Amino acid sequence: MELESLKREIKEVIISALELEDIKPEDIVDSEPLFGDGLGLDSIDALELGVALKKHFGVKFSSENEENRSHFASVDALAAYISREQAQEAAR
């Protein structure tokens, strides 16, 4: 999947899963933080988003994995992680 279309799809999943009614995909900056100062998501949002991304893209996030914070840093980071995971899955 092309990276730009993957990023758009991630944004659509974020908006849908978290019911962000006043936000459109183009309102979310790829490199901006998803938590805190950026989009303003919190830990509950992270759980909901992780479940939605797993359902939509088939990728898994482990609660024990210290790298999760970096995967959820931005849309760019999520796209890189999902792309890498899908490529590894396809290679199996």
N, C-alpha and C positions, 0 to 999 in steps of 0.2 A: 504494500500500500504506500502510495506517495505520502511523504511526510506532511505536506501542507493539508492534504485532505484528512490525514489522521488527526492533525491538530484541530481542525474544524469539528471532526466527529467527537473528539474529547470534550471540546467546549460545549457541544450539544448535549453530551451525556451529563456534564457538570450542571448545566442549566436545568435539564429535565429531572435529574435525580434529586437535586436540592431545591427544586421548584423556585428558581430565581426568575420570577415573572417579569421584572423590569430590566433584564439584561439580555442582550443579543450576543451571539458568538463573536461578532466583530467588536463588541465592547470589551472583550477580555484580551489583554495584551499577553502574547505568548511567553515573554520573558518575565512578566510581573509575578511576584509571589502570590500563591493561592491563599495563604494564611497571613494573618496579621495585617500589615499595612497595604497589601495588595488587594485581592478580592475580598479579604476579610473573613475567610472561612474559619471554623473552629474544629475542635477534636471530634465532636459529634458529626459534623459535616464530613470529616475525613473518613469515618467509619462508613457512612452512607455512600460516599463517593467510591470507596474501595470496593464495596459490594456491587455497585452499579458498573464499575469498570470491569470487574471480574465477569459479570453476566454478559456484558456487551462485547468485550474483547477476548475473554477466556484467559486472562492473566491473573496470577495469584499474588497476593500480598500477605506476608507472614507477620503476625503481631510481634514475633520475636526478632524480626529483621531490623537491625539498626539503620539500614539503608532506606527504609520506607520514607523517612523524613526527606531525604534527598530526592526520591522518586516523585514525591508530591510537592516539590518546591515550586514548580511552575508548569504551565502547559508544555513548554519545551522539554522539561525533564520527564514528564509523563509520556510524551510522544517518544522520546529516546528509549525509555524503559519498555514500553509496549512494543515498539518496533523490534528491539533486541529480543524480547521474549518470544514474539511471533516468529522471528527468524530462527531462533533455537528450536522452537517447536516444529517448524517446517523441516528442519534438518534432521529431525529424529526419525 
